[in-house]
Amino acid sequence: MNSQYTVDLTLQPTTLDLWHVSLAAAVVALALILVTVLLAMVIRLSRRRPEAPLTVAEPIVKVVEVEKIVEVEKLVEVEKIVEVEKIVQAPAPEPVVLKEATPDAALQLLGLLQKEARFLDFVKEDITVYSDADIGIAARVVHEGCNKALNEHFTLAPVRNEAEGSRLTLPAGFDAGAVRLTGNIVGNAPFTGTLIHKGWQVTQIRLPKLTQGYNAAIVAAAEVEL
């Protein structure tokens, strides 16, 4: 025999037992947890910043930074080069070394001219008291003696082989010690002019050797006739 139970939902309990109290507490706790979770999610979403979309501007900025770095490196390199140029100095010109001439050879030559041509006697003589004819005769003797002394002890050659009076051109870098310019000197070489004097140069010297203790300063000994 089937028995049917009818539940009236409109009825309200008049008494609260332990089961109803536990059920109500569980519902309240679940509601609080749900509300707390929802609030936490809302707060987190509100604090999160929207991510910037990827654009083409970022690689352009990077390229600009690279170009700036390259420019800075170039500037640093230029500064280093300038600093090196400031440190490096032009080499100082070599000092001119003056050779001291020994007087012995010059005194020896003067003695040879005196011996062969009475050169010092002629030069130191007061020729104002003599006539031109007498001076001419003495000059001939001095000329022959000097020529003999030079030919015996020196070999001479002209500096220039061109004939005197001919035109010649001196290139840039010519030996200024071998050629002396005269007249109107304007500008730089090459120079074109007339050969006035061929010049002389010694190609060989044959001076006699001096004994130890020889006094070269006495170019002509005093003469005493007995």
ZIVEN-V949066 format. One record per pair of residues at least 12 apart in sequence whose C-alpha atoms are under 7 Angstrom apart, sorted by the first residue. I is the first residue (numbers start at 1). GAP is how many residues later the second one is. D is the distance in whole Angstrom. If there is no record, write none. Layout:
# ZIVEN-V949066
i: {I:I}
gap: {GAP:GAP}
d: {D:D}
This chain:
# ZIVEN-V949066
i: {104:107:107:107:108:108:110:111:111:112:113:113:114:116:116:116:117:117:117:117:118:119:153:153:153:154:154:154:154:155:155:155:155:156:156:156:156:157:157:157:157:158:158:158:158:159:159:159:159:159:160:160:161:164:164:164:164:165:165:165:166:166:167:167:167:168:168:168:168:169:169:169:169:170:170:170:170:171:171:171:172:172}
gap: {112:109:110:112:108:111:109:108:109:37:33:36:106:29:30:33:24:25:28:29:24:23:52:53:54:48:50:51:52:47:48:49:50:44:45:46:47:43:44:45:46:40:41:42:43:19:39:40:41:42:38:39:37:31:32:33:34:29:30:31:28:29:26:27:28:24:25:26:27:21:22:23:24:19:20:21:22:18:19:20:17:18}
d: {6:6:6:6:6:7:6:4:6:6:6:6:7:5:6:6:7:5:4:5:6:6:6:5:6:7:6:5:6:6:6:5:7:7:6:5:6:6:5:6:7:6:5:4:6:7:6:5:5:6:5:7:7:5:6:6:6:6:5:6:6:6:6:5:6:6:6:6:7:7:6:4:7:7:5:5:6:6:4:7:5:5}
